[in-house]
Each structure stands twice: as structure tokens, then as C-alpha cells.
Amino acid sequence: MDAAPLPAALTPFRAVGRAVLGLLIQVGSVVLFAARGVLAMLKPPWFFGQFVRQLQTIGYFSLPVVGLTAVFTGAALALNIYTGGGRFNAEQIMPQIVALGITRELGPVLAALMLAGRVSAAIAAEIGAMRATEQIDAMQTLSTDPFHYLIAPRLAAALVTLPLLTMTADIIGVAGGWFVATKALAFNPTVYVRNTWDFLQSWDVVSGLIKAAVFGFIVALMGCYHGLNATGGARGVGRATTHAVVSAAILIFAADYLLTSLFTHR
């Protein structure tokens, strides 16, 4: 016997409930995918050739865009902090705030966002194209697990390379602030470096690197997830690429807030 139709007043609630259930299903699917990817990283077989290739693709080839982003961010941050500090006669705290802002927040977040735009899209497009051309089906026919051959190397490479890229971005970003401060704002170069070095604590840098490792996993995870689940041919691959970038960026900001809250109560 068919169920009685809902009253018209309840129709919006049905749409909301359907959306919530769909979101929960999607979240559960991503969590299961991530767990399977982590298990593939920890259990043999390991494809070290794929891992080294992904280190180069994700890490080395991303270095120019991360470096340029960091140097201009540090320079702009120095100018803004100097302007804001001048309203309270506190211009001299600029080196400390630049270093703290870059190492704890801007370095890992901006490096992750650059990788979300570059790496997540590339991973989703590559794996989505393999799905569309049935290469993944052929791989399974030959008894090769796609999670070991495709997913695990990318997750591991992003987990390793983003902290290294973030460390590079920290150095370049602080150097960008130093250059603007000494060349345009009449700061003494030696005093600027000493103030930065004396103010920073090891946890400021380490907390940023922990964030970077989490962000790297998210970037690779979203690219792999949307690429492997791409359907609908070339148009589906395009959708998977867009969804990978957007979801990676949103999860990076959400994870950044959660990690920052956790670290501030440390």
C-alpha cells in the first residue's frame, strides 16, 4: 500500500531532510575512503616508484607557486601590520607579528590552498580520466588494487611534501617581510632578524607543520576521492575536478579552525 502524501506544509522539511541525509552519506563515504587509503599506505604492496613520482609532481613542481605566494604575502603582511601598528605607535612589533602570522597560519594555509588548486585538480583529472577510459577496471582485472597503486602513493607524497613546502614558505614569507621592512620602512636589517629570532618559539613552527601535514592529506584525499568516483565521461571528469578543488579548500579552512582551537588550548 502506498504511503500517504505529505501535507504541503511539510514539503520544505522533506527537502531539508533529504539534503541532510545526502550530506551524511557523502561524509561517511569520504571517511571510509580515507580509512581504506590509510590502510593501503600501511600495508604492502608498496609502489615506491609511484611514490617518488608523486613526490616530484606534488612537491617539486609546486615549489615556484608556493614560493611566489609566500614572498608577496610576507611583503603585504609587513606593510599592513606597519600601517596598523602606526596607529598605536607600535610599529616595532611588526617583525614579530609577521613571523608569527606566517609560521602559525598563513604559511600552511596558503601553501595548502595553492596545492588544492594545482594538485587536487590534477589528481582528480588524472584518476577521473583513468576511470572514464576503464583503465582502473583493467587494473583490477590484473589483480592490482587501485588503492595501493594510485591512492596510497598520492596520499603519502602529499603528507610528506606539504610540510616541506610550508617550511620553505615560512622562510620565504619572513624574508619577504624583511625585504619590505628594510628597504621601504627603514628597519635595521640586523635588528629585524634578531627580533624575529628571539620572538619565535619552536612550537610556532611545529604547529604550522602539523597543520600542513593534515592539509596535505586533505588535498590528496579530495583529489583521489572525486577522481575515483567520477562518472559521465569527460563532463564527469570536469565536475570531479571542480568538486575536488572546492571541497579541499573548504575542508582546509575547517581543519585549520579545529587545529587552531586545539593548539591554543595546549
Steps between C-alpha positions, in 0.01 A plus 500: 500500500644839400585746775274800534642818349640754740309821562621795299624673817747214562650499151788741590592280796517198270741686272715599798498143633600363160788748481620413851487127429687552174769698682537232766529231234768703323694557823486130583620410152798737531589365846493140376705599195757671723522198732554269205768733364683508834492120520642483148785727609581276796464156339707356215538495208662843480573658164806714573536607138154656509579660835819664370316619189231660714763664721631674193158588360345622824804645672771613260271632226293693756800683643492804265133586561533447877817712513347788304186492713706504820731787406217733396291400802787581735561832329133601507462384859796713607351812340157444655635429848726804483204717400276358772771514765571862413156597630611388846868595471584131493680468167794317662293186567462446127782240464356282776143508368610428143697196611221372725229549241694323228629203699179423690235589244574649160787270403315167534161632387619679188731216401209258541267719294756522222526122501121468508481699179791326334529149643141410590386598153782308331442185707124508441548555126758223467314236699164610355636458148626154593154416633330632185730299271459184711867483592409448865272210406786347303729549800260309723473227238878459524470462882651843573323689775444863390528611864852364525613612156320835459364628830761408763803652317317829452380517860846419635675744266269789593535415868879530469540785254259763635688543832821543299331753272360678804843525659628651177203738490571608859858589417411679177203681659708631790768601250238691300397691813866567581565637151208744512577604858866573431467649152175695528433552872852586625536205739850395598567159334692355795247616758213364289657154481589500871147601603352228283738231626458592869121514478422177313465181700548149366131422550404786266678322216407146603129580530504636146672188371244277672226699331680462169512120531125489565432738212719295267300188579177690433625634166597157371195330652253729325674465166510121527144467629333713236719361223433137586125564527475702179222392266361630173803516273685826433229713660514286813876543518453877484247487782732281708784749452284793612360310798849392606632856514193645675468221758874507572493876561198478730648212700832683531329800662291276726803296607699820553241630745483170689878465523545864602242455775680190617844663494391815682380288793823303507 
